[in-house]
Amino acid sequence: MPRRTQGLPEHFRQHEETVAKAIGDRIRQRRTQLQLTQEDLLARVELNEVHISHTQFSRIENGHLLANAAEIIALAEALSVTCSWLLLGQEQAST
Protein backbone atom coordinates (compact mmCIF):
# COMPACT_ATOMS: atom_id res chain seq x y z
CA MET A 1 0.00 0.00 0.00
CA PRO A 2 1.13 3.60 -0.53
CA ARG A 3 3.14 5.57 1.97
CA ARG A 4 0.09 7.65 2.85
CA THR A 5 -1.08 4.73 4.99
CA GLN A 6 2.07 4.84 7.11
CA GLY A 7 1.35 5.96 10.64
CA LEU A 8 -2.37 5.16 10.41
CA PRO A 9 -3.97 2.74 12.85
CA GLU A 10 -3.69 -0.87 11.74
CA HIS A 11 -7.45 -1.28 11.16
CA PHE A 12 -7.39 1.63 8.63
CA ARG A 13 -4.58 -0.06 6.70
CA GLN A 14 -6.34 -3.41 6.79
CA HIS A 15 -9.57 -1.86 5.53
CA GLU A 16 -7.74 -0.20 2.62
CA GLU A 17 -6.10 -3.50 1.70
CA THR A 18 -9.48 -5.26 1.80
CA VAL A 19 -11.06 -2.62 -0.44
CA ALA A 20 -8.14 -2.71 -2.91
CA LYS A 21 -8.34 -6.51 -3.11
CA ALA A 22 -12.11 -6.47 -3.71
CA ILE A 23 -11.83 -3.85 -6.46
CA GLY A 24 -8.96 -5.74 -8.09
CA ASP A 25 -10.97 -8.97 -7.99
CA ARG A 26 -13.94 -7.28 -9.69
CA ILE A 27 -11.70 -5.79 -12.37
CA ARG A 28 -10.16 -9.20 -13.11
CA GLN A 29 -13.55 -10.93 -13.04
CA ARG A 30 -15.09 -8.51 -15.55
CA ARG A 31 -11.97 -8.39 -17.75
CA THR A 32 -11.98 -12.18 -17.95
CA GLN A 33 -15.72 -12.23 -18.62
CA LEU A 34 -15.15 -9.87 -21.57
CA GLN A 35 -12.21 -12.03 -22.70
CA LEU A 36 -9.82 -9.08 -22.61
CA THR A 37 -6.11 -9.23 -21.93
CA GLN A 38 -4.61 -6.65 -19.61
CA GLU A 39 -3.19 -4.92 -22.68
CA ASP A 40 -6.64 -4.85 -24.35
CA LEU A 41 -8.16 -3.27 -21.25
CA LEU A 42 -5.38 -0.71 -20.92
CA ALA A 43 -5.91 0.30 -24.56
CA ARG A 44 -9.61 0.86 -23.81
CA VAL A 45 -8.71 2.90 -20.73
CA GLU A 46 -6.41 5.11 -22.80
CA LEU A 47 -9.36 5.92 -25.10
CA ASN A 48 -10.67 7.81 -22.06
CA GLU A 49 -7.40 9.77 -21.92
CA VAL A 50 -6.20 8.03 -18.78
CA HIS A 51 -2.83 6.29 -18.73
CA ILE A 52 -2.17 3.35 -16.42
CA SER A 53 1.18 1.60 -16.83
CA HIS A 54 1.20 -2.18 -17.11
CA THR A 55 2.98 -2.43 -13.74
CA GLN A 56 0.52 -0.09 -12.06
CA PHE A 57 -2.44 -1.95 -13.55
CA SER A 58 -1.06 -5.27 -12.37
CA ARG A 59 -0.76 -3.85 -8.84
CA ILE A 60 -4.37 -2.56 -9.01
CA GLU A 61 -5.74 -5.87 -10.30
CA ASN A 62 -3.80 -7.83 -7.67
CA GLY A 63 -5.14 -5.59 -4.89
CA HIS A 64 -1.80 -4.01 -3.98
CA LEU A 65 -2.77 -0.49 -5.08
CA LEU A 66 -5.99 1.52 -4.99
CA ALA A 67 -6.82 3.21 -8.27
CA ASN A 68 -7.47 6.96 -8.18
CA ALA A 69 -10.81 8.51 -9.18
CA ALA A 70 -9.88 9.13 -12.84
CA GLU A 71 -8.64 5.54 -13.16
CA ILE A 72 -11.81 4.13 -11.58
CA ILE A 73 -14.01 6.12 -13.97
CA ALA A 74 -11.95 5.05 -17.01
CA LEU A 75 -11.86 1.41 -15.89
CA ALA A 76 -15.62 1.36 -15.30
CA GLU A 77 -16.21 2.78 -18.77
CA ALA A 78 -13.75 0.37 -20.40
CA LEU A 79 -15.34 -2.60 -18.61
CA SER A 80 -18.93 -1.42 -19.28
CA VAL A 81 -19.81 -1.41 -15.59
CA THR A 82 -20.88 1.27 -13.15
CA CYS A 83 -18.43 2.90 -10.77
CA SER A 84 -20.69 1.68 -7.97
CA TRP A 85 -20.23 -1.93 -9.07
CA LEU A 86 -16.49 -1.51 -9.45
CA LEU A 87 -16.06 0.16 -6.07
CA LEU A 88 -18.71 -1.56 -3.97
CA GLY A 89 -19.86 -4.61 -5.90
CA GLN A 90 -23.36 -3.16 -6.13
CA GLU A 91 -25.46 -3.49 -9.28
CA GLN A 92 -24.73 -5.93 -12.02
CA ALA A 93 -22.26 -5.36 -14.81
CA SER A 94 -24.03 -4.44 -18.02
CA THR A 95 -23.54 -6.81 -20.95
Contacts in CASP RR format, 6 or more apart in sequence:
PFRMAT RR
TARGET T0000
AUTHOR 0000-0000-0000
METHOD contacts of the structure
MODEL  1
MPRRTQGLPEHFRQHEETVAKAIGDRIRQRRTQLQLTQEDLLARVELNEV
HISHTQFSRIENGHLLANAAEIIALAEALSVTCSWLLLGQEQAST
1 13 0 8 1.000
1 16 0 8 1.000
1 17 0 8 1.000
1 20 0 8 1.000
1 64 0 8 1.000
1 65 0 8 1.000
1 66 0 8 1.000
2 65 0 8 1.000
2 66 0 8 1.000
5 12 0 8 1.000
5 13 0 8 1.000
5 16 0 8 1.000
16 66 0 8 1.000
17 63 0 8 1.000
19 66 0 8 1.000
20 60 0 8 1.000
20 63 0 8 1.000
20 64 0 8 1.000
20 65 0 8 1.000
20 66 0 8 1.000
21 63 0 8 1.000
22 89 0 8 1.000
23 60 0 8 1.000
23 63 0 8 1.000
23 66 0 8 1.000
23 67 0 8 1.000
23 72 0 8 1.000
23 86 0 8 1.000
23 87 0 8 1.000
24 60 0 8 1.000
24 61 0 8 1.000
24 62 0 8 1.000
24 63 0 8 1.000
25 63 0 8 1.000
26 81 0 8 1.000
26 85 0 8 1.000
26 86 0 8 1.000
26 89 0 8 1.000
27 60 0 8 1.000
27 61 0 8 1.000
27 75 0 8 1.000
27 79 0 8 1.000
27 86 0 8 1.000
28 61 0 8 1.000
30 79 0 8 1.000
30 81 0 8 1.000
30 93 0 8 1.000
31 38 0 8 1.000
31 41 0 8 1.000
31 61 0 8 1.000
31 79 0 8 1.000
33 93 0 8 1.000
34 79 0 8 1.000
34 80 0 8 1.000
36 44 0 8 1.000
38 54 0 8 1.000
38 57 0 8 1.000
38 58 0 8 1.000
38 61 0 8 1.000
39 54 0 8 1.000
41 57 0 8 1.000
41 75 0 8 1.000
41 78 0 8 1.000
41 79 0 8 1.000
42 52 0 8 1.000
42 54 0 8 1.000
42 57 0 8 1.000
44 77 0 8 1.000
44 78 0 8 1.000
45 51 0 8 1.000
45 52 0 8 1.000
45 71 0 8 1.000
45 74 0 8 1.000
45 75 0 8 1.000
45 78 0 8 1.000
47 78 0 8 1.000
48 73 0 8 1.000
48 74 0 8 1.000
48 77 0 8 1.000
48 78 0 8 1.000
49 74 0 8 1.000
50 70 0 8 1.000
50 71 0 8 1.000
50 73 0 8 1.000
50 74 0 8 1.000
52 60 0 8 1.000
52 67 0 8 1.000
52 71 0 8 1.000
52 74 0 8 1.000
56 65 0 8 1.000
59 65 0 8 1.000
60 66 0 8 1.000
60 67 0 8 1.000
60 71 0 8 1.000
67 75 0 8 1.000
72 83 0 8 1.000
72 86 0 8 1.000
72 87 0 8 1.000
73 83 0 8 1.000
75 86 0 8 1.000
76 82 0 8 1.000
76 83 0 8 1.000
76 85 0 8 1.000
76 86 0 8 1.000
79 86 0 8 1.000
79 93 0 8 1.000
80 93 0 8 1.000
80 94 0 8 1.000
80 95 0 8 1.000
81 91 0 8 1.000
81 93 0 8 1.000
81 94 0 8 1.000
82 90 0 8 1.000
82 91 0 8 1.000
82 94 0 8 1.000
84 90 0 8 1.000
84 91 0 8 1.000
85 91 0 8 1.000
85 92 0 8 1.000
85 93 0 8 1.000
END
